[in-house]
Amino acid sequence: MEPLKVIIVEDEALLAMELESLLEDSGNIVVGWATNFAEAKALVDESSADLAFVDLNLADGPTGLRIAEYIRDAGRSLAVFMTANPRSLPENYAGAIGVIEKPYTMNGLMAALVYLKEGVREPPPASSLPVGFVLSPHYASQWATR
């Protein structure tokens, strides 16, 4: 299956570098890393990314929701939140696929990547919903979980 092209939207450098390493080690391509809304918007506009991992709180404040909404409205990528505050998400997840709660495990993230790759490339995913990954209500209804 073709690798995912991914944007990382995270203002904590160590977390972003760790995520980038995990993504690339699993055969995916990181097309860029953003720390705020303007950088993320530019990456979405300039790349053909499949997926964006988005933190809620960034260098310019709690702009992760705006980024997910921009990604949804642009229609070229899908967002997944990575946050320690999943209860801060609105009911519609701002159009995102779902959320991975921090701190995440490497095994949990790898299982989520397999699931997401299947969902992006050949929806709905064939794998079971991974532990630690919560689908938004919209995607839960689209990707009938096993």
N, C-alpha and C positions, 0 to 999 in steps of 0.2 A: 504494500500500500504506500502511496506517495507520502513523503514526510509532510508534517504540518509546518507552515510558516507562521511564526509566533512573534507577537509584540509583548514585551514586558513593561508594565506600567507600575513602577515601584520606586519610592524615593530612598529606601534604605539600601545602600550599595552592596553590603554583604549578602542580603537576601536576594537581590537581583542577580548578583554574580553566581550564587549557589543555584538559583533557578535556571539561569542561562546554561550552566554546566550540566545540570540534570536534563534539560531539554535537548541539548546537543548530544549528550552521551546516549540518549534514547533515539537518536537518528533524526531529530527534528531540526529546523533551521530557525534561529533567532534573527529576525530582520531588524530589530532595534530595541532600544530601552529608553523609556521616558520617565521623568520624575515629576511632571506636572501636566496640567490640561493642555497647554499650548504645544508642548513637545509630543504628547500623545496624539493630538489632533493632526499634527504634521506627519507623524508616522502612519496614521491611518490613511491620510490623503495620498502619501507618496509610495506606499507599499501595496502589495497584493497579499497581505497577511490573511491567514485563515482564522486565526484565533488571537485574542489578547488576554493575558492574565493581568487583572486590574486590582490594585489595592484601593481601599476606600479613601484613606487619608494620605495625601501626598504633600510635596513640598509647598504647594500653593493652597493647602487646606483640604477640606473634605470634598474633593472634586471627582472622586472615582465614579460617583453616580452620573455626573455630567458626561464623563468619558464613555461610560457604557451606553448612555442614551445617544451620544454622537455616533458611536460604532453601529448601534442598531439602525439609526436613521441613514447612515452612509450605505448600509446594506452590503458591504464587501467583506466584513469580518464578523466574528462572533466574540462576545466577551464572557469571561469567567472571572468572578470575583475571588480574590485571595485575601482574606481579612480575619482579624481576631474578633471582629464585631459583626457577625452575621445578622444579629438582631436589628442592626441599624439599616438593613436593606428594606426597601419598600416591598409591598406584596408582589408586585410585578417584576421585581429584581432589576428594574430599569432596562428591561429587555435582554438581560444577560441569560446565558444558559443555566448557570447555577453558581454555587459557591464552594470553595475549598477553605475550610477553617484553619487559620494559623493557631498554633504551630502544626504543620503537617509533617507526616513521615515520608521518607523517600519511597517506601513501598506504596503508601497511599497515593502519592503523586504519580508514581509510575502506572498504577492501576487506572487512575483518572485519565492519564494521557492516552492509554489504550482505548478506553471507553470514548473519550472525546474524538480521537482519530476516527474511530468507527462511525461516530455520530456525524462528523463533518464530512467524511468521504463517502459513506454508504449508509445514510440514516434509515431506520433507527439502529443504534448500536446493537451488536450481537451479544456483547458481554453483559454480565450483570452489573447493576449500578454499584460502583465501588464504595466501600465504607469510607466515610469522611467527605464524600462529595454529595451535595444536596442539589437536586435539580429545581429550577424555578417551576412554578405551577404550569406555565405554558409548555415548557419542554417536557415536564413529567407527563403531560397529556399527549404530546407528540411522540415521545420516545418510550412508550409504555414499558415501565420498568419491570424487570423479572423478579 
